[in-house]
Amino acid sequence: MFAMDPVHLPRLFPPRLMERLRRTADADPGVVVRDPSRVGDPAVAERLAHAEVLITGWGCPHLGAGTLTAAPRLRAVLHAAGSVRALVGAELWDRGIAVSTAAAANALPVAEYTLGMILLAGKDAFALRERYRATRSPLSPAETAGVGNHGRRIGVIGASRVGRRLLELLRPFDFEVLLHDPYVDDAEAAALGAEPLALEELLRRSDIVTLHAPDLPGTRRLLDGPRLALIRDGGVLINTSRGALVDHDALTRELVSGRLRAVLDVTEPEPPPAGSPLLTLPNVFLTPHIAGSLGNELERLGLTVAEELERLAAGLPPAHLVRRADLTRVA
C-alpha cells in the first residue's frame, strides 16, 4: 500500500516502473493515503489490514501505534525518499518491521549539485557574471589573479552518503581534499581520497567548505560564529545539508561584511524571511532546496523501492536497511 502525498506517486513510479512493482506485489496505484492511521474509507481500511509492505514518501506522517494497529500484517516500510527519522518510532522498531530508505539514490543529485557549485565558485562565476552584466567589459589580469580550480583546497564536512559520493566525484580534479568526520579514521579517509582533519583545522585550511553532516542535536549550529571566523578571507561556504547546521545570524554578518561568499540551497528558516540580506547580497548564491531529487531524478528513488520490493519477494533483506541504532548518527 502507498502512503504519501498522492501528487508524488506518478513521478516516483512512472508507468513502466509501476508495472514492475505490480509484477512483484499486489500494488494498487489508485489507493494512496497520506496517513494510514486515519482511514475513513472501509475499502482502504481493509486493504491496509492486509498490507505487508508500506511504500512511503513525502507527505506521509509519523508511523505510530495507530498505523501498526491498522496494519497487523505489516513487515516492511520502503521509503521512497531520504531520512526516515520523522517517519518511524519506537512501536515500529519494537515490532521488528524492516525499514528501507532511498537516501542513497537521493544522495547522487545532491553530490552532483555540490560538485557543480564547487567548480563555479572556484572560477568566481557568480560574482564575475554580475560584474559582466554591469560593465560589459573584459576582465583584467589583476581581477582574475585569485580565480581558478587548480590546487583548490576543498573541505568536506561529513562522510555521509552525499559526502562519500562527492569525494568520488572530486577525484578526477586537481583539488586538495580535506575531510572532517568523527566516525571516519585515518585509513578510511585515505581510502576516500581525503586528508582527515579536526573541524577547526579544516576550516582554517579550506578555500571552499561544503557541509554534508546530518541534522542532529549534536550538529546544531556546528558552524557558529567563532568557527565561521576561521574560514579564510574570500572563502566559500556551500550548504546542501540542512540550515540548522549553521548559525545564520553569524553567517549573515560575515556575508554582509563581504569577507565570505556562500552557496546556500538550505537555510534556517526556509525560505529566508522577507528583507533577509541573503536574498539580495551579491556574494550569496541562493537556491530553493533543489539539490535533492527533482523532476526526472525522482524515478531513481522509485527504482530503489522497486528493487527493495523484489528483494523482499525473493526472501532477501533490503539492501538499504535502516537500523534503529543508525539514527544516533544519520539523518
N, C-alpha and C positions, 0 to 999 in steps of 0.2 A: 504494500500500500504506500502511496505517495503522501508525504506530509511536508508541505512547503507553501509559499505563495504560488498559486497556480500560474501566474504570469511567467515564472521561470521554467516551467516544465518543457515547453516546446524548444527552448533554447538549449537546455541541458540535454534533452533527448529528442533530436530531430527524427523524422520518420524511420530512417534506416537503423538508427540506434535504438529507438523504441521497439522496433521489430526484433532486434537482437535480444532485448530484455524479455520480450514476450515468448521467445523461443526457449527461454530458461525458466521462466516462472509465470504464474497467473498474475499478470500486472495489468490493471485497468487504468489507462490514462484519463478516463472520464471521471474517475473518483480521486480527487485531490483535496486534502483537507489541510488547513493551516494548523489547527490544534486538535490532535487526535483524542485528547481527553474530554473535549466538549462537542460531542457529536449528537445532533438532534435528529438526524435522518436515520430511521431504523435500518435501512439497507446499508448505509455506511457503517453503522454500529456493528451490524452483522459481519461485514467484511473485515472490520478491524478485529473482531473477536476471533477470526480465523487466520489473521495475518501472522506469518512467521518472520517477515522482514519488513522493516520500515525504511523507505528511501526518503531521506530528509534533505532539506535545502534551506536557503534564505527564506525567512518568514515563519519557520517552524519554531514554536516556543519551547521552553524547558520541558523535557520529558520526565514527568514526575510520577507519583503514585497513581494519579488518576489514569494516566496512559497505560501503565502496567496492569491496572485492574481491568481496563477495557480490552487489553490485548494479552490474554493469558498464554497464548502460544508463541509470543514474540521471542525470537532468539538472536536477532541481529538488527543493528541500526547502521545503515550505509549512508553516510553524509556526503551529499554532492556539493560540498563547499569546503571551507578550511577548518577553522577552530571549532571544536566540539565542547569547549569549556562551558558555555552557557546552555548547552543543549542537554547534557546528561548530568544526573545527580546520583546520590548515594543509593537510591532504590534500584536504579538500573544496574549499577555495578554489583550490588548485593545479590541480584538475581542471576548474575553471570552472563548477561547478554553481551554479545560481541559488538564492538563499536569500531567502525572503519571511517576514515576520512579521505577526501580528495585533496588534502592540503599539499601533497607533493606535486600534484598536477597544477594546482593554483600557484605554486612557487615559481613555475617556469616563466610566465609573463612578468612577474614582479622582478625577477633577476634580469630579464631582458631589458625592461624599462630602466632599471638601475644602471646597467652597462651603457645604454644609450646616453643617459644623463651624465655619467662619468666622462664619457668621450666628449660630449658637447661642453661640459663645464671646463674640461681641460683646455679646450680651444677658446674658452671665454665667449662661446657663441651667443649667449643670451644678451650680454652687455654690448657686444660688438654689433649685433643686429640693431639694437636700439640706437647706437651711435650712427650706424649707416643710414637708418631711416631719417635721422635728424639732420645729418650733414651731407649725405650722398657723396662723400669724398673718400679717396683711397686712404688706407692706413699707412702710417709712418713706421719705420723700424722700431722707433722708441715705444710706440703704442703696443707693439706685439712682442716686446722683449720677454715678457713672462708667460707667453701663451704657448701651449703645445702639450702633447701627451708623452713625450719622450722622458722616461725615467720618473714619471709622476709617482708619488707615494700615496697609495690608496689604503685607508684604514677601514677595515670591515669589523663592525661590532656585532658579533653573534654568528656562530656557525650553525644557524638554523637551516631548515630546508632551503629557504631563499638564499641565505648566506653561502651555503655549500655550492649551490648551483652558480651563484655569482662568482665564487672562487674558480670554478671550472671555466666560466666564460672569460675571466680575466687572464687566463694562462697564455693565450697567444700574443698578448700585448706586452709592450716594453714598459711594464709597471713594476714598482717595488710594492709588494702586497703585505700588509700588516694585519694581524688578527688579534682581537680580544674576545675570549670566550672562557669562562671559568671551568667549563666542563671538557675542554679540549687540552690535552697535554702537548708537550713539545713535539713528540714523534708524530702525533696525528696532524698537528698544524703543518709540519713539514710535508707530510703526505698530501695535504690540501694545497700546498704551494704557497704557504704564508709563513711569516715570521711571527711567533706568538709574543704578545706584549701585555703588560698591565695596561689598564684603560688610560691612565693619565699619560703614560709614555706614548701610547698610540696617538692620543690627541695632539701631543707636542710635535710628533714627527710627521703627521699626515698632511698632505696637501688637500686631499678630499676624504671626508669621513662619511661613511654610509651605515645607517642603522638597520640591523636585521635581528634584533632581540625581541623576545615575546613581551607582551604587556602583562606583567606580574607585579604583585605588591613590592617585590624587591627591585624591580626595574623602573618604578615610577620616578620621574624626574631624574633618570640616570644621567642625563646631560643637564646639570644645573648650571648656575652662573659661574662658579669657580672652574668647573670643567670646560664649559664653553670658552672661557677666557684662555685656556691652554692652547686652543687651536690657533695656528699662526695667522698673522695678518693676511687677508686676502684668501684665506682658506674657504672651503665649500663644505656645507653640511647637506647631506641627502637623507631624507626620511621617507621611506616607503613602508615603514612598520606600523607604528601607532603614535599618535600625537602625544599620548601620556608619557612617553619616554623622555620628553624634552620639557624643560621649564620655558614655556613660551614667552613669559614676560622677560626673562633674561635673554632669550634668543632675539626677541624684538629689539631690545636695547642694542644688542650687537649689530643687528642689521640696519637699524636706523643710523647708527654711527658710521656705517659703511665699512666696518672692519672685516665683517664676514659676508659671504654670499650663501644662499640656500636654495635647494630644490626640495620643495615640500609637496608630497602627494597626500599627506595626512597632517592634521593639526588638532589641537585641542583648545576650544571646541571646534567641531567640524560641521559646517564651514566656519571660517573666522567671522566674528561679528562685524556688522557694518561699521565702517570707519577704521578697521584694523589696518595698520601700516603694511601688513603682509599682502594686502590686496593691491597695493599701488607701488611699493618700493621697486626700483629698477633692478636691484640686486637679489630679488626673490622671484623664482620661477615656481608658480603655484598651480597645481593641477587638482581636479576634483575627485581624488581617490580612484584613479584609473589604472594604477599599476597592476592590480589583480585582474583576474579573468573577466573579460568583457566580450560581447559580440560573439564571433565565431570561436573564441577561446573557451567558451562555456562548454562546448561539446566535449572538450578534453576531460572536464570534470565528470560529465555523464559517462564517458567511456571508462573512466576509472571505476565507477559504480557498476557498470555492466560487467566488467572483468571480475570485480569482487563477488558479484552475484553468481557468476559462473563457477568461481572457486567454491563458494558455499554449496552449490548444487552438486559439485564433484566430491564433497566431503572434506574440502581443504579449508584451513583457516584463512581469513582475509590477509592479503599481502600488506595492507596499510592499517594494521590493527593499532588501536589506541588502548593503552593500559591505564588503569586508574593512577598508578604511580607516576605516569608520564606527565600528568597535569601539574606536578610541582615545578616543572621547568620548561614546559612548552605551552604555547597559546591554546 
